[in-house]
């Protein structure tokens, strides 16, 4: 799966990863990974199980959540929140 994720990150987001490692993802995540880009930036990638009701609720409302994440990343929490 890590090779597939590395390919996806490169294809969809232009991120060339040096490594991808599985990590704990939380209650709604099917899987989660820590990926380090060649530029030294770390990314936390979650793969959600779309069949879970909590996941569907989040996905349907993601357009409401993303502006909040963008705002938080520009606040005093900058550098700790990535959208």
C-alpha positions as CSV (number, residue, x, y, z in Angstrom):
1,X,0.0,0.0,0.0
2,X,2.8,2.4,0.7
3,X,4.1,2.2,-2.9
4,X,0.5,2.9,-4.1
5,X,0.3,5.9,-1.8
6,X,3.6,7.3,-2.9
7,X,2.4,7.0,-6.5
8,X,-0.9,8.7,-5.7
9,X,0.9,11.6,-3.8
10,X,3.2,12.2,-6.8
11,X,0.4,11.9,-9.4
12,X,-2.3,13.9,-7.7
13,X,-0.4,16.4,-5.5
14,X,3.1,16.6,-7.0
15,X,4.6,15.3,-3.7
16,X,7.7,13.1,-4.1
17,X,7.9,11.2,-0.9
18,X,11.1,9.9,0.7
19,X,9.2,7.5,2.9
20,X,5.7,6.5,3.9
21,X,5.0,4.8,7.2
22,X,1.8,3.5,8.7
23,X,0.5,5.3,11.9
24,X,-2.6,5.2,14.0
25,X,-5.5,6.9,12.2
26,X,-8.4,7.3,14.6
27,X,-11.9,5.9,14.7
28,X,-13.1,6.7,11.2
29,X,-9.9,6.0,9.3
30,X,-9.4,2.8,7.4
31,X,-5.7,3.6,7.4
32,X,-3.3,6.4,8.1
33,X,0.2,7.2,7.0
34,X,3.0,9.6,7.7
35,X,4.7,10.6,4.5
36,X,7.9,12.7,4.3
37,X,8.4,14.7,1.1
38,X,11.8,15.1,-0.5
39,X,11.6,18.7,0.6
40,X,11.5,17.7,4.2
41,X,7.8,18.5,4.7
42,X,5.8,15.8,6.6
43,X,2.3,14.9,5.6
44,X,-0.3,13.0,7.6
45,X,-2.5,11.1,5.2
46,X,-5.8,9.4,6.2
47,X,-7.8,7.0,4.2
48,X,-11.4,7.0,5.3
49,X,-13.9,4.1,5.3
50,X,-16.7,5.6,3.3
51,X,-19.2,3.0,4.6
52,X,-19.1,4.4,8.1
53,X,-21.9,6.9,9.0
54,X,-19.4,9.3,10.7
55,X,-17.2,9.4,7.6
56,X,-20.1,10.0,5.2
57,X,-21.2,12.9,7.5
58,X,-17.7,14.5,7.3
59,X,-17.3,14.0,3.6
60,X,-20.7,15.6,2.8
61,X,-19.7,18.6,4.8
62,X,-16.0,19.0,3.9
63,X,-16.7,22.2,2.0
64,X,-17.7,23.7,5.4
65,X,-14.6,22.3,7.3
66,X,-11.9,23.3,4.9
67,X,-12.2,27.1,5.3
68,X,-11.9,26.6,9.1
69,X,-8.8,24.5,8.6
70,X,-7.3,27.1,6.3
71,X,-8.1,29.8,8.9
72,X,-6.5,27.8,11.7
73,X,-3.4,27.2,9.7
74,X,-3.0,31.0,9.3
75,X,-3.6,31.6,13.0
76,X,-1.3,31.2,16.0
77,X,-1.6,27.4,15.3
78,X,0.2,27.9,12.0
79,X,2.7,25.2,11.4
80,X,0.6,22.7,13.5
81,X,-2.5,22.5,11.3
82,X,-2.2,21.6,7.6
83,X,-5.2,21.5,5.3
